[in-house]
Amino acid sequence: MGHEDMGSRRATIPRPTGSRLWLLLIALFGALVAVSLGVYGRTHAPTGRPLALFIGFTSMSPMKAWLATAAASLAVLQLLSAMWMWGRLPGAGSAPPWLSQTHRWTGSLAFLLTLPVAYHCLWSLGFSTFDARTTVHSFLGCGFFGAFAAKMLGLRIRNLPGWALPMFGGLLFTLLIGAWATASLWYFTQPGVPLR
C-alpha cells in the first residue's frame, strides 16, 4: 500500500467534535470516580461496624436501608420533575417556574442521603462479592457515584447534545434504584430484621 493510500485512509477517520470530546471526557471522569470507589472498597479492610448512627437507629443496616429508601423516593420525584420540565409528562402541561428549583433541591437532598449509606458500605462492609446480590449492589453503588460525578460535570458544559443530560439523569436514576433494590428492598423483605 502506498503513502497516498495511507494518507487518504487517515483523512476519512472522523475526529471527535467538541461535544463528542466532552462526552468522552465526562464518561472517563465518571468511570474514574466509580473505579476509584470500587478499588478503595476492595482494598480497604472493612471494619464491620458503623462509624456513627443517626438518632433513632439502633444498628447500621436499618439506618442504611431507610436513608437509601428516602433517597430513592426523592429520585422518583427527580424523575417526574425532569419529565415535566422536558415536556415528557403526559397531561401535565407546561412546567411551573418553581419546578427547576424543586428539582435541584430534591436532587441535592437525595445525594446527601446517599453519602452516609455509601460511606458505611465502603468503610464498614467494603466492596462485597460473596454472592450475586452483593456483587451487583457493589457495582451499582460505585456506578451511581460515577454517574453522579459525570452528570454534575455535564451540567457545567454548554455545548453537549440535547439528549446528554436526560441520558445522564436516566442512568443516575437507574443505578440508584438498582442499588436500592439490591440492598434496602432486599433488607426489608428479610424476616425478623430490625426496622430501626
Residue, then its C-alpha position, 0 to 999 in steps of 0.5 A: m500500500g502506498h503513502e497516498d493510500m495511507g494518507s487518504r485512509r487517515a483523512t476519512i477517520p472522523r475526529p471527535t467534535g467538541s461535544r463528542l470530546w466532552l462526552l468522552l471526557i465526562a464518561l472517563f471522569g465518571a468511570l474514574v470516580a466509580v473505579s476509584l470507589g470500587v478499588y478503595g472498597r476492595t482494598h480497604a479492610p472493612t471494619g464491620r461496624p458503623l462509624a456513627l448512627f443517626i438518632g433513632f437507629t439502633s444498628m447500621s443496616p436499618m439506618k442504611a436501608w431507610l436513608a437509601t429508601a428516602a433517597a430513592s423516593l426523592a429520585v422518583l420525584q427527580l424523575l417526574s420533575a425532569m419529565w415535566m420540565w422536558g415536556r415528557l409528562p403526559g397531561a401535565g402541561s407546561a412546567p411551573p417556574w418553581l419546578s427547576q428549583t424543586h428539582r435541584w433541591t430534591g436532587s441535592l437532598a437525595f445525594l446527601l442521603t446517599l453519602p452516609v449509606a455509601y460511606h458505611c458500605l465502603w468503610s464498614l462492609g467494603f466492596s462485597t462479592f460473596d454472592a450475586r446480590t452483593t456483587v451487583h449492589s457493589f457495582l451499582g453503588c460505585g456506578f451511581f457515584g460515577a454517574f453522579a460525578a459525570k452528570m454534575l460535570g455535564l451540567r457545567i458544559r454548554n455545548l453537549p447534545g440535547w439528549a446528554l443530560p436526560m441520558f445522564g439523569g436516566l442512568l443516575f436514576t437507574l443505578l440508584i434504584g438498582a442499588w436500592a433494590t439490591a440492598s434496602l428492598w432486599y433488607f426489608t423483605q428479610p424476616g425478623v430484621p430490625l426496622r430501626 
